[in-house]
Amino acid sequence: MGEPSGNVIRAASALGSIDGVRVIATSRLYTTRPVGVEDQPNFINAVAMLEVECDARTLLEGLLELERQFGRDRSAEQRWGPRTLDLDLLLFCDRVIDEPGLTVPHPRMAERRFVLEPLADLASSLVPPGWTKSVGTALDALIQEAHA
């Protein structure tokens, strides 16, 4: 909602305002059709690589606070519906985390081209924890599956 590209660009810059976080790199912006609730504007997706001096839970809390600063109210919205900003913690170093409200690697990351494309911009050869193939290989497989 609002001005999606601007929201993503401003949010990427604001990531560095989270205590213990420094932005290392950001991907290009990708325009994609919505998943879940299709009767809404296209999404703008990107990935940021961060250097962190905090734990994953603290980082997630910082991401959720940034969403609130950008006007998101998770309690008042439809799941997968329109929102001003959606920040997900995809990976945290080489850790596997499964706690209430925090699962890393992101559980649906391998199924989502809108995640893998920008992630491949930054780390195509990365093999996330628990995976048997790289981000780039997973993206290629999704693309081939879509064309089959």
LINWO-V42145 format. One record per pair of residues at least 24 apart in sequence whose C-alpha atoms are under 10 Angstrom apart, sorted by the first residue. I is the first residue (numbers start at 0). J is the second residue. If there is no record, write none. Layout:
BEGIN
i = <I:I>
j = <J:J>
END
This chain:
BEGIN
i = <0:0:0:0:0:0:0:0:0:0:0:1:1:1:1:1:1:2:2:3:3:3:3:3:3:3:3:3:4:4:4:4:4:4:4:5:6:6:6:6:7:7:7:7:7:7:7:7:7:8:8:9:10:10:10:10:10:10:10:10:11:11:11:11:11:12:13:13:14:14:14:14:14:14:15:15:15:16:16:17:17:17:17:17:17:17:17:17:17:18:18:18:18:18:18:19:19:19:19:19:19:19:19:20:20:20:20:20:20:20:21:21:21:21:21:22:22:22:22:22:23:23:23:23:23:24:24:24:24:24:25:25:25:25:25:26:26:26:26:26:26:26:27:27:27:27:27:28:28:29:29:29:29:30:31:31:32:33:33:33:33:34:34:34:34:35:35:35:36:36:36:36:36:37:37:37:38:38:39:39:39:39:40:40:41:42:42:42:42:42:42:43:43:43:44:44:44:44:44:44:44:44:45:45:45:45:45:45:45:45:46:46:46:46:46:46:46:46:46:46:46:46:46:47:47:47:47:47:47:48:48:48:48:49:49:50:50:51:51:54:55:55:55:55:55:55:55:55:55:56:56:56:56:56:58:58:59:59:59:59:59:61:62:62:62:63:87:89:89:89:90:90:91:91:92:92:93:93:93:93:94:94:94:95:95:95:103:103:104:104:104:108:108:109:109:109:109:109:109:110:110:110:110:111:111:111:112:112:112:112:112:112:112:113:114:115:115>
j = <39:40:41:42:70:71:80:81:82:83:84:69:70:81:82:83:84:43:83:30:40:41:42:43:44:82:83:84:28:29:30:42:43:44:45:43:43:69:83:84:43:44:45:46:69:83:84:85:86:43:45:69:62:65:66:68:69:84:85:86:45:46:47:48:86:47:62:65:47:49:58:61:62:65:49:50:51:61:65:51:53:57:58:59:60:61:62:64:65:51:52:53:57:58:61:49:50:51:52:53:54:57:58:49:50:51:52:53:58:61:48:49:50:51:52:47:48:49:50:51:47:48:49:50:51:48:49:50:120:121:49:117:118:120:121:116:117:118:119:120:121:122:116:117:118:120:121:116:117:113:114:116:117:113:112:113:113:79:80:81:113:79:80:111:113:78:79:80:77:78:79:80:81:79:80:81:80:81:79:80:81:82:80:81:81:81:82:83:84:85:113:84:85:113:84:85:86:113:114:116:117:118:86:113:114:115:116:117:118:120:86:87:88:89:113:114:115:116:117:118:119:120:121:88:89:117:118:120:121:90:118:121:122:91:92:91:92:91:92:91:88:90:91:92:94:96:101:102:103:88:96:98:100:101:88:91:86:87:88:100:101:86:86:87:88:87:114:114:118:127:127:128:127:128:127:128:126:127:128:129:127:128:129:127:128:129:127:128:128:129:130:134:137:133:134:137:138:140:141:137:138:140:141:137:138:141:137:138:139:140:141:142:145:138:138:139:141>
END
